[in-house]
Amino acid sequence: MTVGPYSIIGAQASIGPGTVIGPHVVIGARTRIGARNRIFQFASIGEIAQDRKYGGEPTTTTIGDDNTFREYATVHAGTAQDRGDTLIGNGNLFLAYSHVAHDCVVGNLTVFSNNAQIAGHVHIGDWAVLGAFAGVHQFCRVGAHTMLAAFAVILQDVPPYVTVQGYPAKPYGTNNEGLRRRGFTPDDILTVRRAYKTLYRENLPLEEARARIAAEAEKVPALAPLAQFLAVPGRGIVR
């Protein structure tokens, strides 16, 4: 572990081997950071929540391995009203001025572009990409392999594989290029596109579209994340 000049590490924080903390970084109390992370200057990781309900409870922040936090990135600890912990997985890239609020759960290998911001209690799936200035409303879920365009404003859940843009965000097809880069076969990508049409283009009631996708997912494993996501009630999906 390396800590740069003028950085502050709070009480009961733990930092794994190979993690490099630049100058002028603040690591909040009770923050657990794994191995081989890189935290650039002026980032703030694990500070208390920006939430009026927060009353000083000993909540935590948990960071996995191999993440990068660029300049002025901020991550806030959880609150007693929810998980009590903000959780970030492995291999994520948080560009300058990006923000992860209290009680969020971020998966693995995501990208938060400059100024991408997520409010409290948000869940972000693996491989999601948030474009510059994208914003996600509290309690929303963003599924795996999604793409949020620059300046997208997310007010409802975004199912896996879907690309969205606008304010409020609307679906604009599937993240085909991202799926190709991650090793999805052409047949799997075609199946995902067909499922998207079932969900968005055939004017079906949502329950009927869910049922069709769930039935297809029993035969095609690539659709399992989509079927599982749709089976969980939330804020409703972008549509």
N, C-alpha and C positions, 0 to 999 in steps of 0.2 A: 504494500500500500504506500502511496505517495500523497502527501498533502502540501499544497502550495501555500505561499505566504498570505497572511491575513485571513485565512479560512477559519471557520468556527465549527466545531463538532459538538453537538449537544450531549447532555447526560444520557447514559444508557444506550447510546448509539453503538452499532457494530458495523464494521466495514471489512469486506472480504479481501483475500489476497489478490494482488494484481490490479486493484482499483486505483485509478489516478484522479485525484481531486485537485483542480486548478486553484489559482489564487482567488481570494474574495468570494469563496463559496460558503454558504450556510447549510449545515446539515442539522435538522431539528432533533430534539430529544426523542428517544425510543425509535429511532429510524434504523432499520436493518437493511444493509446494502450488501449484495453478493460479490462475486468475483469478477475481475476484469472489466469493470465499468469505467467509463470516462466521463467526468463531470467538469465542464468548462467554467471559466470565470463568470462570477456573478449569478450563477444558478442558485436556487433555493429549494432544497429537497427535505420534505418532512416537517415543515412548519405547521402551526395550528391552523385549523380550518377557518375559512372566511364564511362563517355561518353564525347567525345570531343565537342559534340554539346551543352552540358549543359553550360549555361551562367549566372548562379547565380539566376535564377528565383525562386520564393518562392513556390516550389513544396512540396508534402506531402508524408507521409507514413501512411497507416491505417492498424492496427492490430486488429482482433476481440478478442474473449474470449477463455480462456482455452488452449492457445498454449504454447508449451515449446520450448525454444531456448537454445541449449546446448553450450558448450564452443566454442568460436571463430566463432559462426554462424554470418553471415552478411546479412543484408537486406538494399537495397539502395532505396532512394526516387525516385519519378517519374521525368519526363522531360516535358518541355513545348511542345516538338514535338509530344507527344503522350497523354496519359491520364492525365499527371501531378500528378499522384498518383500511388504508389505501394500498392496493396490491398491483404491482407491475411485474410482468414476467421477464422473459429473456430476449435479448437481441433486438430490442426496440431502439428507434432513432427519434429523438425529440429535438427538433430544430429550434432556433432562437425564438424566444418569447412564447413558446408553446406552454400550455397549462393543463394540469391534471388536478381536478378538485377533489374534495374529501369523499371518501368511501367508494371511489371508482375502482374498477377492476379492468386492467389492460392486459391483454394476452401476450403473445410472443410475436416478434418480427414485424411489428407495426411501424408505420412512419407517420409522425406528426410534423407536417410542414410548418414553416414559419408562421407564428401567431395562431396556429390551430389550438382551439380551446374546448375543453369538455367540462360541463358543470358537474355538480355533485351526484353521486349514486349512478353514474353512467358505466356501462359495460362495453368494452371494445374487444372484438374477436381477433384471433390470430390473422396476421398478414393484412389487416385493414390499412388503408392509406387515407390520411386526412389532408386535403389540400390546404394551401395557404389561407388563413383567416376563416377556415371552416369552424362552425360552432355547433355544439351538441347540447340540447336541452337536458336538464336534470332528469334522471330515471330512464333515459332512453337506452336502447341496446343497439349496437352497431355490429353486424355479423361478420364472420370471417370472410376474407378475400373481397371485401367491399372497397369501393373507391368513392370518396366524397370529394367533389370538385371544389376548386378554390371558391371561397365565399359562400359555400353551401351552409344553410341553416337547418339543422336537423331537429324537428319537433316531434317526430314519431320514430319508431324502430325501423332500422334498415336491415332487411334480410341478407343472409350471406350471398355473395357473388354479385350483388347489385351495384350499379353505378348511379349516383344521384347528383343533382345540382339544383341550384336555385334557392329562393326564399319565399315560402317554405320549400324545402327540397322535394323534388319529384324524381321518380325513377327514369333513367335513360339507358336501359339495356343492361347487359352483364359485363363484368370486368374480364373480357376475353383475353386481352394481352397479359394481364396479371396472372391469369390461370395458366396460360402457355408458359410463362416464365417459371412457374412453380411446378411444372411437370405434369399438368393435367393432360390426358390424352385427347386427341381430336374428338373421339366418341364421347368422352366425359363432358367436354365443352359443349358439344351439340346437345347433349341431354340437359345440361344446365340451361341452355338457351330455350329449349322446349319447355322446361319448367317455368322459366320466366314468362313465356307466352301464356302458359296456363294461369299464372298468377295475375298477369297484368293486361293481357291482350284479348282474352276470350270473354270478357265481361261476365265472368262467373261470380256468384256470391263467394265471399272469402272462405266460408266453411267448405264449400264444394271444391274450390281450388286446393285448399289444404289437404282434403281427403285424397284427391288425385295425386298430388305430389307425394304424400305419405305412401300410397300404394306403389308408386314408381320407385321410391327410395328403397323398398324391400328388394328390388331387383338390381338397382344401381347404387353402390355405396357412395358415389360422389354426391348424391342428393341427400344423404343422411343428415348433414349439418343443416340444410335448408328445412327439411321436414321437422327436425328437432326444434329449430328456432321458431317455426310457425306454430308448434304445439304449445308453446309457453305464452300465456297471456301477458300483455304488456301495455304500452301506450297506444297500441294499434300500429300497423305498418304504414310506411310511406306508400301512397297509392295514387 
